[in-house]
């Protein structure tokens, strides 16, 4: 297995599952009765293979990568995603295309294992996590959105991973997840444990700052960050917010039997999208869906209910619709990018 993929299996949240079956899922359906109020629009096509997060059922608990896999530009005209040219390709590259649809995508990286792409506020640059051939570490990198092939290394980690980058509103700071592994032995049997924390890097000064334990940061205007943190007691992923000035942490979403990850703030700063697990009740399996909650933790609602996995949500700039990865509408369960309007 590609070493980058091995690392990213570690960047997870856990979710209790009450049903561990092996039934065949009907991925070909586009929607289910619980989604009757939404009109689904498919943005990418089956010939554009999207590298979606792997979801693992490990002894009755779901595990998944908590970072984003694509982003929408601030003007709403372009999207950037991680794609592959064949299903057996071991590393994903960065592609840019129009949100209007069609089949034309422009490949922006080549031969680099990439994930977590995001646009700069002005749309001129793309930040992502990259692992170069022969390396067993990942760093935050940046490339011009539309031209050239020069890749700028923004971090220089000697080991571990730097992943899930996002920009501050002014584009001067990049917040990201740093993961480090430690190995302990019981006799001759090794056990590897990963720890994750939120860092930032100032593009002008190259100064890095560590903030809090957690992963998948999301910048909130007013010098705050949303992030995912694992509860040490329940093992579930939770959504928290930290005030960068005061250091005060506030819990947004918690559940004893479900995990949440990948928070995304709405353009007006009032609502939060996230990924969450749905508990399997026979004959259904546990899977991932998209949820929404007010920034104060009220108004919790589940937006998607498809038996396949929905992941990596993203707001449209006008706040009236959302984009997300989904296995729906594809008999093989491959990921595509879809959108729906939200109220």
N, C-alpha and C positions, 0 to 999 in steps of 0.2 A: 504493500500500500504506500502511496505517496506520503512522505513524512509530513507535509503540510496538512493533509487530510487527517492524519493521526493526531496532530496537535488540535485540530478544530473539533474533533469528536470530544475533546476535553472541555471545550468552552460550551457548557451545557447548563440547563436547568432540569430538575427531575420532577416527574409527575406520577403520583400513584395511579395505577390502573386496576380496575376491578374486573377486567375481561381481557384475557390474553388468548385470542383465537387466531386461526390461520385462514379464515374465510376469504373468498375472492371479493374484492371491492369493485363496484361498478364505477370506475373513474369516468366513463364516457358521458354520464349525465352532467349537465351544466349547472343545474340548481336542484334543490330539494324543497318540499312543501314549506319548511320553516323559513325559507328565503324568498317567499312569494312576493314580498314588497320591493325586491331589488331587481333591476335590469342589469345583467352581466354583459360586459363588453370585453372581448378578447383582444389584447394589444399585440402580443407576439404570436408567431405561427410555429407549427410543428417542425419546420425546417430550420428554425433558429433554436438550437438546443440550449435551454437555460440550465445553468448549474444551480440546482436548488439544494437547500439544506437536507442532509441525511437525517432521518428520524429513526432512532433505534429503540426498540422495546427490550429493555434489559431487566429480565426477571420481574416483569409487571410494572416497570417504570419507564416512561418515555424520556429519551435524551435527545437534545437537538442543539444545533449551533445557534447562539443567541444574537449574532450580528446580522446586519442587513445584507441583502444580496443584490440590490439595485437601488437607484435613486432617480428622482425627477428634478429637472432643473427649475430654478425659481421662476422662470417665465412660462413653465409648463409645456414647452415645445419639444424637449428632448428627454430621453431616459438613457441611463448607463446601467449595464448589467454584466454579470459574469456568464460567459457562454463557452460552449465547446463545439467542435465541428463534427464529433462523433461520440456516441454514447460511451465508448470505452476509453476516451481520452482522459489522461490522468491529471491534467491541470487545466483550469479555466483561464480564459483571457478576458480582457476588458473590451466591451463593444458599446458603441453609441448609435442610437437610432431615434427617429421621430416618434412622438407619442400619438401621432395621427394614424398610425398603422402602416400597412405595406410590408414589403419584404426586404427592404434595403437597410443593412446595418454596416457600420464601419468599425473594423477591428483596430484597437488602439495599443494593445500589448501583444507580444509574441513570445511564447516559450517560458513565460513566468507564471507560476502558480499564484493566482490572484483571487481576492475576495473583498467584500465590503466596499465597493466603489461609492463615492459620493461627490457631487458637484460642489465647487466653491460657490459662494453667494453670487458672484458675477457670472458664473457659468463658464469661465474661461479655462478652468483647471479641473482635473479629476484626482482625488486622493483615494488611495486604496492600500490594502495590505498585500505585500508581495514576497514570495519566496523564490529566490533565484536558483537555477540548476546547481546541484551539488551542495546546497546549504540545508541545514536542519533548523533554521530559524526564519522568522518573518519580520519585516520592517514596514513602517509606513512610508509609502512612496507617493509621488505626484507626477502627473504628465499633463501636457497641454490637451485640451479637449478635442481640438479640430485639426491640429497640424503638428508635424515633427514627431520624432521618436525618442527624444531624450527623456530619461526617467530620473527624477531627482529623489535621492534618499533623504527623508526627513528625520528618521531615527536610525540609530546604529546599534541595535541590540546585539550583544555577543552570544546570547542564547535565548531560548523561549520564543514567545510570540508577541508581536504588536499588531493589533487587529481592530476592526470596527471603528474606523475614524469618522469624525464629524467636525464641521467647521463651526467656529463662533460666528455670530451675525456679521461681524466686520471682516471676517475672513483671515484675521491675523493669528488666531490660535486654532490648533487642531487637537481635539480631545480623542482619546483612544483607550483601548483595553490593553493592558500588559499582563501576560500570563507567564508564570515561572513554574517549573516542575522540580519537585524534590523526591528523592527515592529513599525509602527505608527498607530494611531487610528483617524478616523473621526467619532465622536460619539462613538458608540460601535462596529464599523466595523473595524477590523484590516487589515492592508496592510503590507505584508512582502516584503522587498527589499534586494536583495543580492548584495554584492560588492566583486570583485575578484581582487587579486593581485598576482604577481610573487615573490616567495621566493626561497632561496636556503639553504641547510644545509650541512655543512662540516662534513664528516664522521669521521675525525680524532679529531676534536675539539668540535663537536656538536653545533657550533655557527651557528645561523640562520641569514639570511640577507634578507631584503625586497628591491625590485628593482623598480617595476613599476606596475601600474594598468593594469590588463589584465588576460588572461588565456592561457592554453595549450602551455607552453614554449617548445622551441626546441633549444638546444645548437648548436652554430655555431663556428667552430674553429676560433681562433683569438679573443676570449673573447667577443662574441656577442650572443644575443638571438633573435630568432624569436618568436613572440607571437601573440595571437588574442586579439583585443581590440574593444569594441563596440563604434560606433560613436554616441554621445549623441544627435545629430541633426537628423540623418537619421534612427537610430536604427539598422544599419547594422554592422555585424562583419567585421573587416578589419585586414589585415596582416601587422604587423610592425616589425621592428628590432631595438634593442637597443645595443649600445656599452657599455659593462659593465665597461669599464675603464673611459670613458668620460661622460657617461650618455646620449649621443646624441641618439635621436630616429629618425628613418627613415621610412617613409611610403612605403610599397611594393605593396599592392593591396587594391583598394577601388572601390566601386560601390554604387550609390545612391539607387538602387532597388534590389541588391543582397547582400547576406551575405557570408563571407568567414571565414574559421576557420581551425584549426589543421595543421599548417605549418610543413613540413618535408624537411630538407635540403638534397640535393643529396650528394653522397660520395665525389665528386670533389668540392663541395661548390658553384656550379654555378647555380643550379636550385632549385626551391621550388615547392613541391607538396602541395595541400591543398584541403579541401572540400569546395564546393560552391553550392549555390542554383541555380536552373534553373527556370526561370519564366514560369508559366503555361500559355499556349495559347490554348484555346478550340479547340479540346476536351481533351487536355492533362492537367494533374495536375502539380503543382509545385513539384519538388523533389530535391534530392541532387545528385551531380556528382563530379567527380575528375577533378581538373584543375592543370595546370602547368605554371610557369612563371620563367623568369630569375631572379637572385638575385637582379638585378638592376631595376626590375619592367617591363622590356620589354619582348616581345615574349610570351605574354599571349595566352594560348590555352586551350580548353576544350578537355579532353581525353575520357570521357565516356558520353553516351547519353541515357542509358537504362531508361525506364519509372519507374522502381523501384529505390530504394535509393542505391547509392554507397557512401561509407564512410571510414574513418580511413585509409588513404593511408600510405604506407611504402615503402621505397626504398630497392631494393636488394643491397647487398654490392658492386657489380660490377657496379651499376648505369645503367645497361642496361635493367632492368625490374623493375616493381613495383608490390606490393601486395596491395590489398584493400578488404574491406568487401562489399558484394553485395547481393541484393535480387534476382538477375538474376538466371535463370536456375532452380528455385524451384517453383512449382505451388502454394505453400502456402506463398511465399514471405519470407521464413526464410533466415537468413544471412548465407553465407559461405565465405571463403577466396578464392579469385581468383588472378591470376597474368596475366600481359600482358608485352610484350617487348615495350620499348619506344625508339624513335630515339634521 
